[in-house]
């Protein structure tokens, strides 16, 4: 449900730790590479002129568009982990175009691949996402965000995918998963 993403999209720019993205981040190159070929020139020109879009171009539509994420291999943990700030271009249909402190992990495993990421404003303002086995768990300090997820009927929180698989999302009600993730990284203490 696209309205769910309006809560973090509006909150992130207000984080005291939020900053403008690096103008040399290569977003123009990404827009050129990913946008629909027939809209490519116009999309790049719009981005170069305004640094945002009137409407997110075809081919770039995504629930989240993260930018400027630098991944390094952590051999000890056997996963990719981000280094530095995380750029958030948009969430749902709302453009954010801010960078915030955060951490992203990509892991491969026998049980399936996983993605966890955390966006940090301060101890009272944060978002945590944990994706694995076609399920996205979400936790946040933002009570209206969690209430919006909880208000969506269970059957609407699940989407059928190709091959008979499904994707679902749900609120993580206990803060422990977020705390365990954050405790692994000193920069959030």
C-alpha positions, 0 to 999 in steps of 0.5 A: 500500500503506497500510503504506508510509505508516506510516513517515512518519506515525510519523516526522513528529511526532518531527521537532524542527521539528514543531509542533501545527497552528493551532487556527484553521486552518479544519479544521472547515469543511473536514470539513463541506465534504468529509465524506460528508453522512450522516456530516457532523454526527458528523465535525465534532462529533468533530473539534471535540471531540478534534481527531482522528478515531477513523476517518477519515470517508468523503469525507475518505479520501485517501493524504495530507491536507495542511492549512494550505497557503498558495499564492502565484503565482510568475510567474518560475517560472510555478507555485504555491508554498507559503509557510510551514509545511505541515500534515499531517493524515494519511498513508494511514490514520495521523493525524499532525496536525502542521505541519512546515517544507516546500515544495509546488509546483503546476505546469501544463505541456504535458507534464502537471501536476506536484506536488512537495513536501518535508517538512523535519525537518533535513538528516538527516530529510526526505521528498520527493515528485514527482508528474507524468504519473500517476507518484509518485516518493518519496525520503526520509532514512528507509531503512525507508520506501524499503525498504518501497516497494522491497519492493512488487512492481512490478505492485502499485505500479501501479493502473489508472485510468478511461479506460485510464490507470494510476498508479504509484509508485516510490522515487527512489534518487538524492538529486539531485532532492531536493537540486535542489528544496531548493536552490531555497529558501533556508529549508532551507539 
